[in-house]
Amino acid sequence: MDKLKVGFIVNPIAGMGGRVGLKGTDGEDILRMARKLGAKPVSDKRAIRFLRSIGGYNYFIFYTAPGKMGEKYLKLFRYKYIVVGRIRRKTSGEDTRRIALEMLKNGIEILVFVGGDGTARDIVEAVNRKVPILGIPSGVKIYSSVFAATPEDGGRVLIQFYKHRLLKNGEILDIDENAFREDRINIKIYAYALTPDAGLLMQNSKEIFFSQLDEENKKSIAKYIVETMDKDTVYILGSGTTIKAVTDYLGLPKTVLGIDVMYDFSIVKRDVSEKGLLNIIKNFHEKNFKIIVSPLGRQGYIFGRGNQQISPRVIRKVGLENIIIIATKSKLRETPFLRVDTGDKNLDKRLRGYRRVIIDYNEEKMVKII
């Protein structure tokens, strides 16, 4: 079988806003703010993890963007590659779209990109449904269903695609980033794209659950959580409406999409970055800490999607035994297993396995993290 022609594009700024709590890096002003807050690139490690996961397979010839948008990482491996097009010093979505079109002219059969939902929208705008696309997750917002579950899974998906060429329709979601920063969720389908059909190696698109029964379930979970809380413990509260139900029960303010910190039944800090969490852990070093998280609907991620502020360093300092997972019954019916993608493979391995999930008042279920 001939070698598969693979387009490879890296968004070098994707995901930089996550750990500093900016919920994205769309726009020059936000990127400048992210850097000022100490944000570091994350796409480079994700790109390398993906390329390494392909292993010794010599099935592919890559068509890649110059420099930091692709070539830089392929140089580290022995894969055959061809550089196409040019990029500007300060790259943007326009570079992504232009390079993607150049790759189409070179006859690529699949386009792999490292980025988030914003990059996915740029890619599909350029290639439409002319070739399948595969996302390697590296953004803050990774809600679309064209992404592999992890960078390593991305390598496995590409190998499967070479062997079987199975395809499905994937949803590209459009998230209003300004609304996102204002703590409002405004998600709609932007487009449908062809993407590899590789089962559990691919993530589902995010789904928001709402029903009166679901809301009552959240209140029951919140009541149980509050009744079992210790006033001398510091609680790091993850994002989402299920966790917000806990603070609503107490009559406390809570960001829906940010990470907040509670102590002695009061919110001590709202919308906290990774650095802020580490400082709080340092300042409250004599106290016990717990992390409360809820999985993303249908995707199942408890870490690594929308809560990157709770980083591997934060998780390790708090302790894996001090993680509390809560989810409504309807969410778990649509999300039968959980996932993690913290960016630290060793930590992800330790987090996997069966975990207790609180699903109602004094009711738990054992759910597997895969």
FILO-64750 format. One record per residue (C-alpha): residue in one letter; x, y, z. Coordinates in nm, 2 decimals. Layout:
N
+-----+--------+--------+--------+
: res :   east :  north :     up :
+-----+--------+--------+--------+
:   A :      X :      Y :      Z :
...
+-----+--------+--------+--------+
% end
This chain:
370
+-----+--------+--------+--------+
: res :   east :  north :     up :
+-----+--------+--------+--------+
:   M :   0.00 :   0.00 :   0.00 :
:   D :   0.13 :   0.35 :  -0.08 :
:   K :   0.22 :   0.59 :   0.19 :
:   L :  -0.06 :   0.80 :   0.33 :
:   K :  -0.03 :   1.17 :   0.25 :
:   V :  -0.09 :   1.35 :   0.58 :
:   G :  -0.12 :   1.72 :   0.63 :
:   F :   0.02 :   1.84 :   0.97 :
:   I :  -0.05 :   2.18 :   1.12 :
:   V :   0.03 :   2.30 :   1.47 :
:   N :  -0.13 :   2.60 :   1.63 :
:   P :   0.16 :   2.73 :   1.84 :
:   I :  -0.05 :   2.93 :   2.08 :
:   A :  -0.34 :   2.69 :   2.13 :
:   G :  -0.42 :   2.62 :   2.50 :
:   M :  -0.19 :   2.89 :   2.64 :
:   G :  -0.48 :   3.06 :   2.82 :
:   G :  -0.59 :   2.74 :   3.01 :
:   R :  -0.37 :   2.73 :   3.32 :
:   V :  -0.38 :   3.11 :   3.36 :
:   G :  -0.76 :   3.10 :   3.36 :
:   L :  -0.82 :   3.30 :   3.04 :
:   K :  -1.05 :   3.03 :   2.88 :
:   G :  -0.89 :   3.07 :   2.54 :
:   T :  -0.63 :   3.26 :   2.34 :
:   D :  -0.83 :   3.39 :   2.05 :
:   G :  -0.72 :   3.74 :   1.96 :
:   E :  -0.39 :   3.93 :   2.00 :
:   D :  -0.50 :   4.12 :   2.31 :
:   I :  -0.59 :   3.79 :   2.50 :
:   L :  -0.27 :   3.63 :   2.38 :
:   R :  -0.07 :   3.93 :   2.51 :
:   M :  -0.25 :   3.90 :   2.84 :
:   A :  -0.18 :   3.53 :   2.87 :
:   R :   0.19 :   3.58 :   2.82 :
:   K :   0.19 :   3.86 :   3.07 :
:   L :   0.03 :   3.62 :   3.32 :
:   G :   0.31 :   3.37 :   3.26 :
:   A :   0.13 :   3.14 :   3.01 :
:   K :   0.36 :   2.88 :   2.85 :
:   P :   0.31 :   2.70 :   2.51 :
:   V :   0.15 :   2.36 :   2.54 :
:   S :   0.11 :   2.27 :   2.17 :
:   D :   0.48 :   2.17 :   2.13 :
:   K :   0.46 :   1.89 :   2.39 :
:   R :   0.13 :   1.77 :   2.25 :
:   A :   0.26 :   1.76 :   1.89 :
:   I :   0.57 :   1.56 :   2.00 :
:   R :   0.35 :   1.32 :   2.20 :
:   F :   0.14 :   1.26 :   1.89 :
:   L :   0.44 :   1.21 :   1.66 :
:   R :   0.61 :   0.98 :   1.90 :
:   S :   0.30 :   0.77 :   1.94 :
:   I :   0.31 :   0.67 :   1.58 :
:   G :   0.62 :   0.47 :   1.67 :
:   G :   0.82 :   0.29 :   1.41 :
:   Y :   0.54 :   0.29 :   1.15 :
:   N :   0.66 :   0.41 :   0.82 :
:   Y :   0.32 :   0.45 :   0.66 :
:   F :   0.31 :   0.82 :   0.61 :
:   I :   0.45 :   1.11 :   0.42 :
:   F :   0.38 :   1.44 :   0.60 :
:   Y :   0.30 :   1.77 :   0.43 :
:   T :   0.36 :   2.03 :   0.70 :
:   A :   0.37 :   2.40 :   0.77 :
:   P :   0.70 :   2.57 :   0.82 :
:   G :   0.88 :   2.62 :   1.15 :
:   K :   0.67 :   2.63 :   1.47 :
:   M :   0.35 :   2.54 :   1.28 :
:   G :   0.48 :   2.18 :   1.21 :
:   E :   0.83 :   2.15 :   1.06 :
:   K :   1.00 :   2.21 :   1.39 :
:   Y :   0.85 :   1.89 :   1.54 :
:   L :   0.89 :   1.66 :   1.24 :
:   K :   1.26 :   1.74 :   1.24 :
:   L :   1.29 :   1.55 :   1.57 :
:   F :   1.18 :   1.23 :   1.41 :
:   R :   1.27 :   1.02 :   1.10 :
:   Y :   0.94 :   1.06 :   0.92 :
:   K :   0.95 :   1.18 :   0.56 :
:   Y :   0.80 :   1.53 :   0.53 :
:   I :   0.77 :   1.81 :   0.28 :
:   V :   0.73 :   2.17 :   0.39 :
:   V :   0.46 :   2.37 :   0.21 :
:   G :   0.38 :   2.74 :   0.21 :
:   R :   0.50 :   3.02 :   0.42 :
:   I :   0.39 :   3.17 :   0.76 :
:   R :   0.43 :   3.50 :   0.92 :
:   R :   0.64 :   3.56 :   1.24 :
:   K :   0.32 :   3.62 :   1.43 :
:   T :   0.10 :   3.34 :   1.32 :
:   S :  -0.28 :   3.35 :   1.30 :
:   G :  -0.59 :   3.16 :   1.18 :
:   E :  -0.52 :   3.31 :   0.83 :
:   D :  -0.19 :   3.12 :   0.82 :
:   T :  -0.38 :   2.80 :   0.92 :
:   R :  -0.64 :   2.84 :   0.65 :
:   R :  -0.38 :   2.93 :   0.38 :
:   I :  -0.15 :   2.64 :   0.46 :
:   A :  -0.45 :   2.40 :   0.47 :
:   L :  -0.54 :   2.50 :   0.12 :
:   E :  -0.18 :   2.45 :   0.00 :
:   M :  -0.19 :   2.10 :   0.15 :
:   L :  -0.51 :   2.02 :  -0.05 :
:   K :  -0.32 :   2.12 :  -0.37 :
:   N :  -0.05 :   1.87 :  -0.27 :
:   G :  -0.30 :   1.59 :  -0.26 :
:   I :  -0.32 :   1.52 :   0.12 :
:   E :  -0.56 :   1.24 :   0.22 :
:   I :  -0.61 :   1.35 :   0.58 :
:   L :  -0.53 :   1.67 :   0.77 :
:   V :  -0.40 :   1.64 :   1.13 :
:   F :  -0.39 :   1.95 :   1.34 :
:   V :  -0.28 :   2.03 :   1.69 :
:   G :  -0.51 :   2.29 :   1.86 :
:   G :  -0.86 :   2.34 :   1.99 :
:   D :  -1.20 :   2.42 :   1.86 :
:   G :  -1.09 :   2.76 :   1.71 :
:   T :  -0.82 :   2.58 :   1.51 :
:   A :  -1.08 :   2.32 :   1.40 :
:   R :  -1.31 :   2.60 :   1.27 :
:   D :  -1.02 :   2.74 :   1.07 :
:   I :  -0.93 :   2.40 :   0.93 :
:   V :  -1.28 :   2.31 :   0.82 :
:   E :  -1.34 :   2.65 :   0.67 :
:   A :  -1.04 :   2.59 :   0.44 :
:   V :  -1.09 :   2.22 :   0.35 :
:   N :  -1.47 :   2.18 :   0.41 :
:   R :  -1.54 :   1.80 :   0.35 :
:   K :  -1.27 :   1.75 :   0.08 :
:   V :  -1.05 :   1.55 :   0.32 :
:   P :  -1.11 :   1.41 :   0.67 :
:   I :  -0.95 :   1.60 :   0.96 :
:   L :  -0.82 :   1.48 :   1.30 :
:   G :  -0.76 :   1.70 :   1.59 :
:   I :  -0.48 :   1.65 :   1.85 :
:   P :  -0.62 :   1.81 :   2.17 :
:   S :  -0.42 :   2.12 :   2.27 :
:   G :  -0.67 :   2.40 :   2.33 :
:   V :  -0.86 :   2.54 :   2.62 :
:   K :  -1.19 :   2.47 :   2.45 :
:   I :  -1.19 :   2.12 :   2.30 :
:   Y :  -1.56 :   2.04 :   2.27 :
:   S :  -1.58 :   1.92 :   1.91 :
:   S :  -1.60 :   1.55 :   1.81 :
:   V :  -1.31 :   1.56 :   1.56 :
:   F :  -1.05 :   1.53 :   1.83 :
:   A :  -0.86 :   1.22 :   1.95 :
:   A :  -0.91 :   1.15 :   2.32 :
:   T :  -0.54 :   1.22 :   2.39 :
:   P :  -0.23 :   1.29 :   2.17 :
:   E :  -0.13 :   0.93 :   2.20 :
:   D :  -0.47 :   0.81 :   2.09 :
:   G :  -0.43 :   1.05 :   1.79 :
:   G :  -0.13 :   0.84 :   1.67 :
:   R :  -0.34 :   0.52 :   1.71 :
:   V :  -0.63 :   0.68 :   1.52 :
:   L :  -0.40 :   0.77 :   1.23 :
:   I :  -0.26 :   0.42 :   1.21 :
:   Q :  -0.61 :   0.28 :   1.21 :
:   F :  -0.72 :   0.52 :   0.94 :
:   Y :  -0.42 :   0.41 :   0.72 :
:   K :  -0.53 :   0.05 :   0.76 :
:   H :  -0.91 :   0.07 :   0.74 :
:   R :  -1.01 :   0.42 :   0.61 :
:   L :  -1.32 :   0.43 :   0.82 :
:   L :  -1.49 :   0.77 :   0.84 :
:   K :  -1.78 :   0.94 :   1.02 :
:   N :  -1.93 :   1.28 :   1.05 :
:   G :  -1.78 :   1.49 :   1.33 :
:   E :  -1.93 :   1.81 :   1.48 :
:   I :  -1.73 :   2.13 :   1.49 :
:   L :  -1.87 :   2.34 :   1.77 :
:   D :  -1.87 :   2.72 :   1.78 :
:   I :  -1.81 :   2.86 :   2.13 :
:   D :  -1.86 :   3.23 :   2.18 :
:   E :  -1.53 :   3.30 :   2.36 :
:   N :  -1.64 :   3.65 :   2.48 :
:   A :  -1.95 :   3.49 :   2.64 :
:   F :  -1.73 :   3.21 :   2.77 :
:   R :  -1.51 :   3.47 :   2.96 :
:   E :  -1.82 :   3.63 :   3.10 :
:   D :  -1.92 :   3.29 :   3.24 :
:   R :  -2.19 :   3.22 :   2.99 :
:   I :  -2.21 :   2.90 :   2.78 :
:   N :  -2.31 :   2.98 :   2.42 :
:   I :  -2.24 :   2.67 :   2.20 :
:   K :  -2.38 :   2.59 :   1.86 :
:   I :  -2.28 :   2.36 :   1.57 :
:   Y :  -2.05 :   2.55 :   1.33 :
:   A :  -2.01 :   2.27 :   1.07 :
:   Y :  -1.98 :   1.90 :   1.01 :
:   A :  -1.65 :   1.75 :   0.90 :
:   L :  -1.53 :   1.41 :   0.80 :
:   T :  -1.32 :   1.25 :   1.07 :
:   P :  -1.18 :   0.90 :   1.13 :
:   D :  -1.42 :   0.65 :   1.29 :
:   A :  -1.20 :   0.50 :   1.56 :
:   G :  -1.44 :   0.43 :   1.85 :
:   L :  -1.32 :   0.51 :   2.20 :
:   L :  -1.00 :   0.66 :   2.06 :
:   M :  -1.20 :   0.97 :   1.96 :
:   Q :  -1.39 :   1.20 :   2.20 :
:   N :  -1.76 :   1.28 :   2.17 :
:   S :  -1.88 :   1.64 :   2.13 :
:   K :  -1.98 :   1.82 :   2.45 :
:   E :  -2.35 :   1.80 :   2.55 :
:   I :  -2.52 :   2.03 :   2.80 :
:   F :  -2.79 :   1.85 :   3.01 :
:   F :  -3.09 :   2.03 :   3.14 :
:   S :  -3.42 :   1.89 :   3.27 :
:   Q :  -3.63 :   1.95 :   3.58 :
:   L :  -3.54 :   1.61 :   3.70 :
:   D :  -3.17 :   1.67 :   3.64 :
:   E :  -3.19 :   2.00 :   3.84 :
:   E :  -3.35 :   1.82 :   4.13 :
:   N :  -3.07 :   1.56 :   4.11 :
:   K :  -2.81 :   1.84 :   4.13 :
:   K :  -2.98 :   1.98 :   4.44 :
:   S :  -2.97 :   1.64 :   4.61 :
:   I :  -2.60 :   1.60 :   4.53 :
:   A :  -2.53 :   1.95 :   4.66 :
:   K :  -2.72 :   1.89 :   4.98 :
:   Y :  -2.51 :   1.57 :   5.04 :
:   I :  -2.18 :   1.74 :   4.96 :
:   V :  -2.25 :   2.03 :   5.19 :
:   E :  -2.36 :   1.80 :   5.48 :
:   T :  -2.03 :   1.60 :   5.45 :
:   M :  -1.80 :   1.90 :   5.42 :
:   D :  -1.55 :   1.99 :   5.68 :
:   K :  -1.52 :   2.36 :   5.77 :
:   D :  -1.14 :   2.32 :   5.82 :
:   T :  -1.09 :   2.18 :   5.47 :
:   V :  -1.01 :   2.40 :   5.17 :
:   Y :  -1.22 :   2.29 :   4.87 :
:   I :  -1.11 :   2.36 :   4.51 :
:   L :  -1.43 :   2.37 :   4.31 :
:   G :  -1.41 :   2.28 :   3.94 :
:   S :  -1.63 :   2.42 :   3.66 :
:   G :  -1.98 :   2.34 :   3.56 :
:   T :  -2.34 :   2.37 :   3.67 :
:   T :  -2.33 :   2.05 :   3.88 :
:   I :  -2.06 :   2.20 :   4.11 :
:   K :  -2.23 :   2.54 :   4.10 :
:   A :  -2.53 :   2.37 :   4.26 :
:   V :  -2.32 :   2.32 :   4.57 :
:   T :  -2.25 :   2.69 :   4.62 :
:   D :  -2.61 :   2.77 :   4.52 :
:   Y :  -2.72 :   2.55 :   4.81 :
:   L :  -2.51 :   2.76 :   5.04 :
:   G :  -2.61 :   3.09 :   4.88 :
:   L :  -2.26 :   3.16 :   4.77 :
:   P :  -2.14 :   3.31 :   4.44 :
:   K :  -1.96 :   3.08 :   4.20 :
:   T :  -1.83 :   3.11 :   3.85 :
:   V :  -1.98 :   2.85 :   3.62 :
:   L :  -1.67 :   2.81 :   3.39 :
:   G :  -1.39 :   2.91 :   3.63 :
:   I :  -1.22 :   2.74 :   3.92 :
:   D :  -1.31 :   2.88 :   4.27 :
:   V :  -1.19 :   2.81 :   4.62 :
:   M :  -1.40 :   2.76 :   4.93 :
:   Y :  -1.30 :   2.75 :   5.29 :
:   D :  -1.51 :   2.76 :   5.61 :
:   F :  -1.83 :   2.77 :   5.39 :
:   S :  -1.72 :   3.09 :   5.22 :
:   I :  -1.57 :   3.16 :   4.88 :
:   V :  -1.21 :   3.29 :   4.94 :
:   K :  -1.11 :   3.32 :   4.57 :
:   R :  -1.30 :   3.32 :   4.24 :
:   D :  -1.18 :   3.23 :   3.89 :
:   V :  -0.84 :   3.11 :   4.01 :
:   S :  -0.54 :   3.03 :   3.78 :
:   E :  -0.29 :   2.75 :   3.83 :
:   K :  -0.05 :   2.99 :   4.00 :
:   G :  -0.33 :   3.12 :   4.22 :
:   L :  -0.42 :   2.76 :   4.33 :
:   L :  -0.06 :   2.68 :   4.41 :
:   N :  -0.03 :   3.00 :   4.62 :
:   I :  -0.35 :   2.91 :   4.81 :
:   I :  -0.21 :   2.57 :   4.88 :
:   K :   0.11 :   2.72 :   5.01 :
:   N :  -0.07 :   2.98 :   5.22 :
:   F :  -0.31 :   2.72 :   5.37 :
:   H :  -0.04 :   2.45 :   5.40 :
:   E :  -0.16 :   2.34 :   5.74 :
:   K :  -0.51 :   2.27 :   5.61 :
:   N :  -0.65 :   1.97 :   5.43 :
:   F :  -0.75 :   2.01 :   5.06 :
:   K :  -1.00 :   1.85 :   4.84 :
:   I :  -1.09 :   1.89 :   4.47 :
:   I :  -1.45 :   1.86 :   4.36 :
:   V :  -1.50 :   1.80 :   3.98 :
:   S :  -1.77 :   1.69 :   3.75 :
:   P :  -1.73 :   1.53 :   3.41 :
:   L :  -1.81 :   1.71 :   3.09 :
:   G :  -2.13 :   1.58 :   2.94 :
:   R :  -2.08 :   1.29 :   2.69 :
:   Q :  -1.70 :   1.35 :   2.68 :
:   G :  -1.65 :   1.23 :   3.04 :
:   Y :  -1.33 :   1.43 :   3.11 :
:   I :  -1.28 :   1.52 :   3.48 :
:   F :  -0.94 :   1.68 :   3.41 :
:   G :  -0.79 :   1.84 :   3.10 :
:   R :  -1.09 :   2.00 :   2.94 :
:   G :  -1.20 :   2.34 :   3.06 :
:   N :  -1.03 :   2.31 :   3.40 :
:   Q :  -0.66 :   2.31 :   3.31 :
:   Q :  -0.60 :   2.54 :   3.60 :
:   I :  -0.62 :   2.23 :   3.81 :
:   S :  -0.29 :   2.12 :   3.68 :
:   P :  -0.08 :   1.81 :   3.75 :
:   R :   0.11 :   2.01 :   4.01 :
:   V :  -0.21 :   2.11 :   4.19 :
:   I :  -0.35 :   1.75 :   4.17 :
:   R :  -0.03 :   1.60 :   4.32 :
:   K :  -0.01 :   1.86 :   4.60 :
:   V :  -0.38 :   1.79 :   4.70 :
:   G :  -0.35 :   1.42 :   4.66 :
:   L :  -0.53 :   1.17 :   4.43 :
:   E :  -0.72 :   1.04 :   4.74 :
:   N :  -0.87 :   1.39 :   4.79 :
:   I :  -1.06 :   1.41 :   4.46 :
:   I :  -1.44 :   1.41 :   4.48 :
:   I :  -1.63 :   1.34 :   4.16 :
:   I :  -2.00 :   1.43 :   4.13 :
:   A :  -2.24 :   1.38 :   3.84 :
:   T :  -2.61 :   1.35 :   3.78 :
:   K :  -2.76 :   1.02 :   3.68 :
:   S :  -2.87 :   1.15 :   3.34 :
:   K :  -2.51 :   1.27 :   3.27 :
:   L :  -2.37 :   0.93 :   3.35 :
:   R :  -2.63 :   0.75 :   3.14 :
:   E :  -2.48 :   0.95 :   2.84 :
:   T :  -2.13 :   0.93 :   2.98 :
:   P :  -2.07 :   0.56 :   3.08 :
:   F :  -1.70 :   0.61 :   3.15 :
:   L :  -1.47 :   0.89 :   3.25 :
:   R :  -1.15 :   1.03 :   3.10 :
:   V :  -0.84 :   1.23 :   3.20 :
:   D :  -0.60 :   1.42 :   2.98 :
:   T :  -0.39 :   1.64 :   3.23 :
:   G :  -0.09 :   1.66 :   3.00 :
:   D :   0.11 :   1.44 :   3.24 :
:   K :   0.10 :   1.08 :   3.11 :
:   N :   0.22 :   0.93 :   3.45 :
:   L :  -0.05 :   1.11 :   3.64 :
:   D :  -0.31 :   1.01 :   3.39 :
:   K :  -0.21 :   0.65 :   3.44 :
:   R :  -0.24 :   0.68 :   3.82 :
:   L :  -0.59 :   0.84 :   3.79 :
:   R :  -0.73 :   0.57 :   3.57 :
:   G :  -0.93 :   0.28 :   3.70 :
:   Y :  -1.25 :   0.27 :   3.90 :
:   R :  -1.35 :   0.58 :   4.10 :
:   R :  -1.65 :   0.66 :   4.32 :
:   V :  -1.89 :   0.91 :   4.17 :
:   I :  -2.15 :   1.07 :   4.39 :
:   I :  -2.48 :   1.06 :   4.19 :
:   D :  -2.74 :   1.15 :   4.44 :
:   Y :  -2.80 :   1.21 :   4.81 :
:   N :  -2.58 :   0.94 :   4.99 :
:   E :  -2.57 :   0.75 :   4.66 :
:   E :  -2.25 :   0.66 :   4.48 :
:   K :  -2.16 :   0.46 :   4.17 :
:   M :  -1.82 :   0.31 :   4.07 :
:   V :  -1.73 :   0.44 :   3.73 :
:   K :  -1.42 :   0.36 :   3.53 :
:   I :  -1.17 :   0.62 :   3.41 :
:   I :  -1.02 :   0.49 :   3.09 :
+-----+--------+--------+--------+
% end
